[in-house]
Amino acid sequence: MQAGHEDVTAACADAEALLRAGRTSAARKAARAALYTDGPDPALYALLGRAHAAEGHGDHADRAAAVFDEGLATFPEDLGLLLAYYDLCRTGGDPEQGRRLPELAARIRELDPDAVPGPIAPEAASTPGGRVQRHDARLVLTVIGHPAGAAQQAWDRARARPADDRTAVLAETLTTLARRGRAPLRLLVRAPLTAALGCWAWFDAVLLTVAALHLPAWTGLAALLGPAMFPLLYGLLRGARRRAVGRAPAVPASTPAHEGFPSLPPVPPYTTREKATAALVVLTVAVTLAVFAARFPG
């Protein structure tokens, strides 16, 4: 009997909760029962295989491989199932299973070039820093355009690869930036050089105006409205990274492929233009502060 999507989702959630609690035997029984009553489903096969693999002793690794093979015989192009099988072959320590890694990696690449896991893509195993985070968000926002749509597509990609921290950070970042009232912060991400020049130009203009018009020194505090955008943005980005790293383990989920979603290439080094812009900002800010300090020496 083939059950509905909600029944399968509920069965997966129950088995996943048991697996997270360390009740691997109960998780296997729940997954097997769901396969019997609800019919074949790639997420259930992945859960059952993971539950066998979690035992870590006896012939459970072989049983896990048999479950994955059975699932792939029915769902040969399910990315979540392939990723779960790949993880077993990569971490199980069985030489016979290890020899399947190139084949599985090739099949994963065919479905999603960004989803190559494990040692083939080591950068995915560590949490990306702020520069990688901003680079990825800028790339996706530029390609997709609509912030909420970009966040949704990033989440679809992240659910298909739950072990990929870089994609999870990207999804959290885009969700944060898509919220109402954060258009100025999105501008800092999408056009960093232009936005940085604008923020620091405001800083210089306000302080120089205060000095030239002999206004009270306290009015110079308005200059901070521009540069204050940067710590606000970096705080939100840190929060997104923290939530991505602290997320609960999840079952690899089959999600529709978004043809317009870009791949995440390595972050390029700083360009000459970026370095020149940074030097110009430092120079103009230093001159402005010197002028302001001369006008208000006390």
Salt bridges, closest charged atoms under 4 A:
GLU16 OE2 - ARG20 NE 3.28
GLU16 OE1 - ARG50 NH1 2.94
GLU55 OE2 - ARG28 NH1 2.60
GLU55 OE1 - HIS57 NE2 3.23
ASP59 OD1 - ARG63 NE 3.34
ASP69 OD1 - ARG100 NH1 2.85
ASP87 OD1 - ARG90 NH2 2.91
GLU96 OE1 - ARG99 NH2 2.54
GLU103 OE2 - ARG100 NH2 3.14
GLU103 OE2 - ARG107 NH1 3.79
ASP112 OD2 - ARG157 NE 3.53
ASP112 OD2 - ARG161 NH1 2.77
ASP114 OD2 - ARG157 NH1 3.04
ASP136 OD1 - HIS135 ND1 3.15
ASP136 OD2 - ARG166 NE 2.70
ASP156 OD1 - ARG159 NH1 3.43
ASP156 OD2 - HIS258 NE2 2.71
ASP164 OD2 - ARG161 NE 3.23
ASP165 OD1 - ARG247 NH1 3.01
GLU172 OE1 - ARG243 NE 3.20
